[in-house]
Amino acid sequence: MFAIERIRIIKNYLLENKQVEVNQLSQMLGVSEVTIRRDLEKLEGEEFLTRTHGGAVLGSIKDAVSENMEAGSFQDYFEISKIAIRMINDGDVIMLTNGAINLEIAKQLNSKNRVTVLTNDLNIAFHIMEAQSAKVVLLGGDIDYNTKAVFGTLTVNNLNNFFVNRLFIEIDGISNNLELTVSNIDMATFIKEAAKSANEKIIVCTSSAFERNSFYRAGLIKDLCDKLITNHTLSDQHKNNIFNANIQLFTSIDLFEGRV
């Protein structure tokens, strides 16, 4: 069994059961306990779990997503973030718009050097500051207490002072005609303005975003997106729509295949 497949099984087991023993995984996967400990060490380095004497427990999901997040959604966010991290180079200046997937990207930045992060998300800024994993610049503006992010005229004006290599835009929905939608009118305005300050624009979302529309339009995907990252459950129909729009598509399957 390939290491990447073992990692997937271990993650799924922990997401469901919250804890596991080394000898249990060794028997279940048919490999030595030494191999299992290496796998657990790798996942601990990714902050997915915490090793214990003889086993491991699932890391704090609350730190990465909201308290009501389902385990399956957390795994999707984690896999999407791993693809995003591969697109970031040492020394890059990036922007992360507010959202749970972009927060997970922020949690993986300790694998990069000399990265500067511009964000409107208070949770993202706080995590990077606490982890000291990158330089972080928090845009000013009015705080939205529901999203824990800043928006408004001051935020948009501050955007004019920056230019970023890569902008990661987290959206809530994608309509059938490939229009990006979000749940907050200030967020829609912010995304449109942020796109003007980026060399490369990357949309991050789960495949479920293609099955729903949020209330506010942020713009057409062709105007706001060079690449799109989502999880492996995206339907073939939606994949074809993205390809036909000349958007580069990356899914969690690509990540696993690239490591074999």
VOGU-3710 file (C-alpha; in Angstrom, 3 decimals, decimal comma):
1> mfaieririi> 0,000/0,000/0,000  1,305/3,453/-0,943  2,046/5,862/1,904  -0,487/8,359/0,555  -3,251/5,748/0,780  -2,273/4,897/4,368  -2,452/8,598/5,243  -5,928/8,855/3,746  -7,158/5,841/5,724  -5,627/7,125/8,960
11> knyllenkqv> -7,220/10,550/8,499  -10,639/9,066/7,759  -10,402/6,784/10,787  -9,423/9,636/13,107  -12,119/11,940/11,772  -14,672/9,280/12,597  -13,257/7,885/15,854  -11,205/10,837/17,229  -8,409/8,554/18,517  -6,461/5,459/17,468
21> evnqlsqmlg> -3,714/3,128/18,713  -0,496/2,411/16,799  -0,846/-1,375/17,075  -4,441/-1,120/15,853  -3,381/0,758/12,717  -0,463/-1,617/12,196  -2,786/-4,621/12,097  -5,443/-2,853/10,050  -3,012/-1,631/7,364  -0,619/-4,573/7,410
31> vsevtirrdl> 2,543/-2,538/8,029  5,004/-2,245/10,896  4,426/-0,050/13,924  7,536/1,913/12,943  5,881/2,803/9,635  2,686/3,847/11,420  4,617/6,066/13,818  6,261/7,786/10,834  2,834/8,388/9,309  1,518/9,819/12,578
41> eklegeeflt> 4,582/12,031/12,918  3,938/13,432/9,422  0,289/14,151/10,243  1,264/15,782/13,527  3,625/18,060/11,596  0,613/19,081/9,498  -1,314/19,810/12,730  -3,911/17,199/11,820  -3,419/15,140/14,994  -1,575/14,994/18,292
51> rthggavlgs> 0,502/11,925/19,070  -0,004/10,235/22,426  1,742/7,352/24,170  0,935/4,407/21,904  -1,351/6,258/19,530  -2,824/9,594/18,470  -5,866/11,823/18,903  -7,471/14,100/16,363  -6,177/17,681/16,440  -8,489/20,505/17,425
61> ikdavsenme> -10,993/21,007/14,609  -12,271/24,077/16,425  -8,996/25,877/15,742  -9,428/25,437/12,001  -13,161/25,681/11,389  -16,328/26,574/13,210  -17,669/24,441/16,038  -20,487/23,170/13,822  -18,211/21,969/11,023  -18,729/18,339/10,021
71> agsfqdyfei> -15,675/16,085/9,989  -16,018/15,412/6,261  -15,941/19,142/5,523  -12,787/19,545/7,594  -11,073/16,861/5,512  -12,120/18,605/2,282  -10,746/21,896/3,577  -7,506/20,232/4,612  -6,986/18,577/1,217  -7,805/21,775/-0,700
81> skiairmind> -5,335/23,693/1,448  -2,546/21,216/0,688  -2,991/21,861/-3,040  -2,995/25,620/-2,469  0,232/25,477/-0,471  1,989/23,864/-3,434  1,163/26,943/-5,508  2,864/29,310/-3,058  6,575/29,991/-3,517  9,089/31,101/-0,924
91> gdvimltnga> 9,135/34,891/-0,814  5,617/35,287/-2,244  3,206/38,023/-1,235  -0,258/36,453/-1,083  -3,735/37,544/-0,097  -6,206/35,314/1,732  -9,819/36,492/1,765  -11,908/35,508/4,762  -13,067/31,914/5,077  -12,441/28,511/6,656
101> inleiakqln> -10,497/27,059/3,712  -8,163/30,054/3,626  -7,696/29,701/7,383  -6,536/26,145/6,768  -4,105/27,445/4,114  -2,744/29,848/6,736  -2,175/26,909/9,078  0,079/25,244/6,490  2,326/28,239/5,837  5,021/26,982/8,214
111> sknrvtvltn> 6,317/24,926/5,271  7,217/28,136/3,376  9,846/30,821/3,920  9,605/34,628/3,755  5,931/34,693/2,792  3,896/37,859/3,382  0,139/37,479/3,851  -2,408/40,234/3,296  -5,857/39,430/4,693  -9,153/40,865/5,885
121> dlniafhime> -9,797/37,847/8,160  -9,124/38,366/11,877  -8,785/34,622/12,570  -6,240/34,200/9,769  -4,208/37,178/10,956  -4,256/35,974/14,559  -3,202/32,428/13,663  -0,263/33,560/11,522  0,829/36,009/14,223  0,628/33,331/16,918
131> aqsakvvllg> 2,414/30,692/14,821  4,968/33,231/13,515  4,793/31,327/10,202  4,790/34,414/7,959  4,608/38,180/7,942  0,950/39,214/8,130  -0,738/42,493/7,179  -4,317/42,934/8,380  -6,386/45,347/6,302  -8,252/47,985/8,264
141> gdidyntkav> -11,986/48,523/8,120  -15,282/47,817/9,836  -15,458/44,461/11,623  -18,265/42,110/10,595  -18,940/40,092/13,733  -20,516/37,173/11,865  -17,547/36,512/9,588  -14,847/37,921/11,927  -13,528/39,915/8,962  -13,119/43,574/8,019
151> fgtltvnnln> -14,972/45,230/5,139  -16,012/48,655/3,965  -14,613/51,767/2,322  -11,463/51,833/4,462  -10,714/48,194/3,593  -11,126/48,779/-0,130  -9,005/51,944/-0,006  -6,238/50,042/1,788  -6,182/47,483/-1,027  -4,846/50,174/-3,372
161> nffvnrlfie> -1,585/50,183/-1,399  -0,720/46,564/-2,197  -0,023/44,195/-5,054  0,140/40,437/-4,445  1,564/37,505/-6,387  -1,406/35,264/-5,609  -4,891/35,980/-4,362  -6,859/33,107/-2,835  -10,579/33,890/-3,025  -12,965/31,755/-0,987
171> idgisnnlel> -16,518/31,815/-2,321  -19,846/30,331/-1,205  -21,531/29,408/-4,473  -21,062/29,087/-8,242  -24,094/29,457/-10,507  -24,779/27,391/-13,631  -23,404/30,209/-15,793  -20,225/30,217/-13,672  -20,961/33,360/-11,714  -19,351/33,516/-8,271
181> tvsnidmatf> -21,688/34,263/-5,373  -21,192/35,075/-1,688  -23,444/35,613/1,317  -22,356/39,175/2,136  -22,617/42,243/-0,114  -19,487/43,761/1,440  -17,635/40,537/0,693  -18,725/40,701/-2,955  -17,370/44,251/-3,241  -14,147/43,300/-1,488
191> ikeaaksane> -13,501/40,360/-3,842  -14,009/42,523/-6,944  -11,549/45,123/-5,666  -9,017/42,588/-4,389  -8,860/40,934/-7,827  -7,482/44,185/-9,263  -4,428/43,909/-6,998  -3,355/40,355/-7,886  -1,132/38,824/-10,522  -2,849/35,441/-10,177
201> kiivctssaf> -6,362/34,806/-8,890  -7,193/31,410/-7,366  -10,693/30,363/-6,294  -10,993/27,881/-3,407  -14,266/26,134/-2,602  -15,740/22,702/-1,942  -17,602/20,906/-4,721  -20,879/21,612/-2,896  -20,495/25,275/-3,897  -21,459/24,221/-7,437
211> ernsfyragl> -24,807/23,002/-6,152  -25,930/26,261/-4,557  -26,127/29,999/-5,107  -25,598/32,625/-2,438  -27,455/35,923/-2,516  -24,807/38,362/-3,766  -22,942/38,241/-7,070  -19,189/38,756/-6,962  -18,638/38,428/-10,718  -18,110/35,929/-13,518
221> ikdlcdklit> -15,482/33,272/-12,988  -13,662/34,254/-16,204  -13,015/37,714/-14,753  -12,005/36,658/-11,244  -10,247/33,332/-11,626  -7,129/31,875/-13,239  -7,183/28,638/-11,247  -9,791/26,828/-9,171  -9,131/24,358/-6,349  -11,835/22,065/-5,034
231> nhtlsdqhkn> -12,233/18,551/-3,629  -12,392/15,290/-5,553  -16,201/14,884/-5,553  -16,754/17,525/-8,238  -18,985/16,110/-10,967  -17,758/15,582/-14,540  -20,324/18,089/-15,794  -18,943/20,840/-13,585  -15,380/19,880/-14,515  -16,244/20,280/-18,198
241> nifnaniqlf> -17,802/23,680/-17,546  -14,606/24,839/-15,845  -12,404/23,471/-18,623  -14,562/25,143/-21,277  -14,089/28,454/-19,473  -10,296/28,006/-19,839  -9,830/27,852/-16,075  -7,151/25,553/-14,665  -8,825/23,060/-12,335  -7,130/21,298/-9,419
251> tsidlfegrv> -8,764/18,722/-7,163  -7,595/16,666/-4,193  -7,207/13,684/-6,564  -4,504/15,653/-8,393  -2,649/16,077/-5,119  -2,611/12,369/-4,343  -1,725/11,306/-7,879  1,129/13,765/-7,941  2,771/12,057/-4,962  2,613/8,440/-6,177
//
